[in-house]
Each structure stands twice: as C-alpha cells, then as structure tokens.
Amino acid sequence: MATENSPKEQNIESAQSPVVTINLVKNTGIITIDYAPVNALSQAVRIGLVHAIESLEINDDVKVIIIRCQGKTFIAGADIKEFGKPATQPYFPDVVNTIEACSKPVIASLFGTSLGGGFEVALACHYRIAYSTAKVGMPEVNLGLIPGAGGTQRLMRILGPEQALEMITSGRHISVTKFTESNLFDVITENDLDQQSQIFAQQLISDNNLTPRRVGEMSVNSSDFDWQAAKTNIIKKARGKQAPAVAFDVLEQTQKMNVSDGMAYEREQFLKLRASEQSAALIHAFAAEKQAAKLNSKAQPVEVINVGIIGGGNMGSGIATCFLTANFNVQLIEQSNEALEAGLARIKNNFSSNVKRGRMNQSAPDACLARLNSSTDYQSLSHCDLVLEAVFENIEVKKALFQKVVAVCKPETVLATNTSYLDIDEIAASINRPEQLVGMHFFSPANIMKLLEIVKADKTSEKVIATAMQVGKKLKKVSVLVGVCFGFAGNRMYTRYGREVQQMLLEGAKVEQIDNAMTNWGMAMGPLAVQDMSGIDIGHSARSAQPFPTHDKGYFRAAATLVEANRLGRKTQAGFYQYDENGKKHHAAEVDTLLFEKAQQLGIKQRIFSDEDIVQRALFALISEGLALLKAGIVQRMSDIDAIWLHGYGFPRYKGGPMFQASQIGKAQVEQKLAEFREEFSEAIWPVVDVDLLR
Ligand code: 3HC
C-alpha cells in the first residue's frame, strides 16, 4: 500500500535482504517488506526482518519501530512455496520471538489480508494499527496445519480461547472491524495508514510510553470456558480434517503454560501436521487451483462488460446470478414473456436466498438487479461482448440459436455454450465464426458451485480462451481448461465412476453400503443419493442418446431398471432409496429385489464387498479415466483433474483429488491394481493406460 505518506526520508542502511528495507523518520525506524505478490515470509523476508529489528534496536536515534508492507497486502503468511523443502534459518518462531522481545515498541501496520504467519508477526508486535478494510485470519487449517509460530498462544491470550479457537479451526478471514470490542487493534482507520502509524508512533514518543506491551506476557483467561463442548463442536465441523482437532488439543494443553513452553508444544504439533498426508493433499489442492488458472498462450483477453445469457431456466438464471454478482451487465433472453418472467423470478429468488444465508448483505441484490435487462428479441444482444447460451441440450436447437446470435452480434463477441455433453466442434462448424465459440460449462447450482470448465474446441482462438478464463476469474470460479469429448473432463470421469458404482450394485453391493463407504472415505455425498437428488431419468436419457456399449453388459443397467420401475429419485419419492413425506430417506427393499433379478438375468456373479473394495473400485475407475484424459490431451495437467473433482464433485479436499491419490499410491501399485481389474473384468472396461503420466 504505497501512499503519499510512505516513508521516504532517510534510508539509514540497506538491509542484507533486498526485500526488506529500513528507513528512519523522526525517531521511528520503519521496516518495509516488499516481496510480491503477497509479502509471504520467505527466507529472504525472515532474514531481512531479523536484521532490521536487530539493527534498529541498537540504533540510539530510533525510539519506535513500524513494520509495514509494500504492494497489495500486509504479510499473507508463511511462504507456501517453501513447504516440502528442508527448513532454513532463521526459523519463523525465532523471528516472531525476536520481534516480541525487542526492547523498543514495535507497531504493525495492517492492510489487505494478514494471514497465518503474517498475523503471527502482527501479534508479536506490541501495537497493531489496521486499515478499516483489512482482514485477518489463521487459515492454516485449510492447508492441514495449525499456526506454527505462536499464533495459538498469542491469539488465545488476546482474544480468549473461544474466539481464538473459532478463528484457528475455521480458517476464516475476518474483517478487523469485528474486533472493536477486543484489544487486538489499537487503531482502525479509514485514513492514510502510513500517516496514522507515524502519528501513533510520535504519540508514544511524546508520551514517553516506550515500554513494549507484549501479548506473550499476558495470561490466558479460560476460567469459564467449556472445553468439552467446544471439542465436540470442532470435531463435528471438521468432517474428517485432522488439523482442527490438533488445534483444539494445543490450546487446551497449553492454556496454563508460559508462552515459550506453549510455543514449543505448538511447534511440535505443527511439524507433525506438516509431515502429514492431509497437509500434503491440502497444499496440493491450493497449488492445483492456482495452476489451473494458468494458460500456456500469451494471448490477451478482450474486455467483457456486457453479457447476453440465453435461457432463464435453472442453469441460465444461476449463471445470470453469478455474472450480476460479479458486476457484469446482463441481458437475459427467453423465448416468451412468460418464460422471461419465470427466469427473472428465479434470479430474484437466488439473490433472496443469498441474503437469507448471509452470503450477501440486504442491499446488494438491488445493485445487481439494476444491471439486469431482459428481452425476447435477439437484437438486444447486439452490444454484448459475450453471449452464453444455457438452453435445452439439443444440438440442433443450439446450432439454430448461434445462427441468430451471429446475425446480430459484433464479430469479436465471444460466443459460449454451457452444454454438458454436446459436441462443441459440431456447433462451431455450423457458424461462420467458429474461432469465437468456446464452452463455458457451469455446474449446478451455477451460482454456488465453484467449478467452471472452459472447453476449447478445435478452432477456438487463444484470445477467446484467454477471455473466458479471465471472465471465470472475475466470477470467482475455479476455471479449468479442457478439450472436447463426451462429458468433457469432469462428467466423463463422473460417468466412469458412476458405471463402477452401478456395476457393484449388480454384483451385490447394497445401496447404503456404497454410499456409506464413499462418504466415510470423505466424499461429500454418496453417489446413489446424488443420483436420487438429480433424477435418475436425467442421466438415463443422456446415455440413451449414445450407442449402448455392448462390451459392457451391466452398463448403467441398475439406473435403467429403476427408471423402468418409475423410481426416478426424490421427485417420485422413490429411487435408490425410499423417501417419506418429510424427505427423509429409507432403505428400499424393492430396489434390492429389482437389482438382484436384473443381475440374475444378465448372469452377473454375486460377491461380498468390504467398504475398502467399494472405495478402491470407485477410486481406480477415476484414476484410470483421468490417465486416459491426460493421454488424450483433454486436460493440460494432472492437477487440473484434481481441481475439477474438488470443486465439481465433492471430492474431499484433504485427500487432494483422484490424481493426487494415485501419486500417493505410487505408479507401481496403480499399475498392478489396474492390471488386476483388467484381468478380472476386461480390457475394454479397464483399458491399458500410461501410468508414467503420474508424477
Ligand atoms: N505463500 C506463497 N505464495 C502465496 C501465498 C503464500 N502464503 N499466498 C498466496 N500466494 C501466491 C499465490 O500462489 C498466487 O501466485 P501466482 O500469482 O503465481 O498464482 C499469488 O500469491 C496471488 O494469490 P491469489 O491469486 O490467491 O490472490 P488473491 O488476491 O485472490 O488472494 C490471498 C490473496 C488471500 C493471500 C490468497 O492467496 C490466500 O489465501 N493465500 C493463502 C494464505 C495462507 O494460507 N497463509 C497461511 C500460510 S501457512 C502459515 O502461515 C504457517 C504459519 O503459521 C507458520
């Protein structure tokens, strides 16, 4: 946050590190960290900080010290890029202890997001001044970790165990304005932050108030805190993640210790978590998301301001809600006024539900809806920079629609289809600007789900892809570039996963057993409960449009059998489960009978499944298909597949994604297991794949 008042007086010394500099302004030593993009605590920053504190401490001209950052944020944490490498000195806990032990008052000057190690630095400082829009947080749990440099200790001292535990176990970034009741911040300002920090420093000097005020010397007030209730709540919310429970343990065990012993215990637990598979998986997930956004081409995106959305059904209205929320202007098109009204009502409903669930404040929907126009006339799309269709899945309907769009839009308008399965190359071939057409495949509900597949057709230009990726970023989606094939990357793998689940049903695994095995393993929902929710007939009719794979006699026969029996899922109160009038699901004995009879008819051998058998079959089906996608170049990188599964299909983040799992299992074992399945079932179903693609 470089401002007019950024320190520019006397540069008293160039620090050893090029990323940390020291200036002296009126008896205040100002330490500036300048390490883009987020001032993470790399070794260079740590060296620079220690050197800066030590040299200012012995400088008699300096009475007070300020730590500030250049760029878009105060320190956003330890440097994630250094994780997995041998630790280097100075170790971070020693850095924060050096700051807290400094004999002169140290002020942290916070803006942007002060996270993890960054917040720990701030807590080790003796005073904290924050810009009013700043946020703070301990997001280590999102990386399978706990704070590792005194964060548990100092936060518990300053906020008390309840609030500290809430912050540390949720990982939430919290506005500094929420802490006005506590002693966390000495000043929260809307004025120039550097200027306010310097005024504060001058005040300390003029008041001769120069004894450092150390959080580490405070005691913990935990007398009336119900540790047992907190533990139950934390474990319930953690849903399989280890770090929140470890954080709880650290706070509980250390509440009566001095800060130094508490930090030693915290560090021990932090290092154990650092070596854990969950942490490796979560760090992989963080990197996979960042990586997915990166394109190999240098093409520049075109600016998109006005967006046309054709179709106001569930998908189109969800997509429109996303665009409006992200400040785009939206022109909604429907076939009739009646359909248009229904679409507008859905959009309004999405916004109301956002407000109700606390995702938006009360006044935000009005500003969004003011940017929405609607019409039944395609001519109203003429000014749009991007036109996206979300109409019925029929290729002829989509071809005809794009003919009409091309006739009214600018040549540079990006044309996007939200199709889930149709051949985008074929749609592109039907218009005179095939290079302008791209797939933008949203996942339902589009205003909630983070995943967006950007589908590159044969002729899609690099500029159009760059534009679609940039739009995805503005929509705050995890956008992943994929190629054209039936189902693209996500749904093609989902079909393979579904096939295996369906086959296991015919081999005698029970509905509840499959769902429980998968959810106990970590999947957000059981695959059969998902089918009931989305409607078994939907997938069935999409598959019926494709030739039946004759090599696979059980191919989705369980679903077909249920559709024939009019058990379509929740909507008929009968699917893989039976539903009562309150929507609660129950075992459906009829399904056992129907599936057993179908298996007999098809001559499918029955077996006993363990939960592990079920998970292995499902997971290896995903791995096998993922490797096939990589080989075919449908996805750019292994980690892209993981990003897709983490954000589109409820794969447990702490397991990293199916391809991360494959890497953990190891090439040799993956190869052996796939060979066993191939031998047992057939090469057509378990084809030979290139395991060398695994890293
Ligand atoms: N270390 C290294 N690089 C980081 C980083 C970190 N802690 N945090 C973000 N980055 C990088 C990103 O990888 C990205 O790099 P790229 O441009 O090459 O892709 C770049 O900074 C910008 O990040 P975003 O695209 O995410 O930018 P946003 O503005 O959307 O978000 C952010 C910024 C809120 C800081 C977000 O990046 C974030 O949440 N980062 C993770 C912060 C975190 O987890 N900190 C705790 C680390 S663990 C720790 O501190 C342990 C300690 O207790 C010992």
Boltz pocket constraint, residues with backbone or C-beta under 6 A from the ligand:
constraints:
  - pocket:
      binder: B
      contacts: [[A, 37], [A, 38], [A, 40], [A, 76], [A, 77], [A, 78], [A, 79], [A, 80], [A, 81], [A, 92], [A, 113], [A, 115], [A, 116], [A, 117], [A, 118], [A, 120], [A, 139], [A, 140], [A, 143], [A, 145], [A, 146], [A, 147], [A, 148], [A, 149], [A, 151], [A, 290], [A, 291]]
      max_distance: 6.0
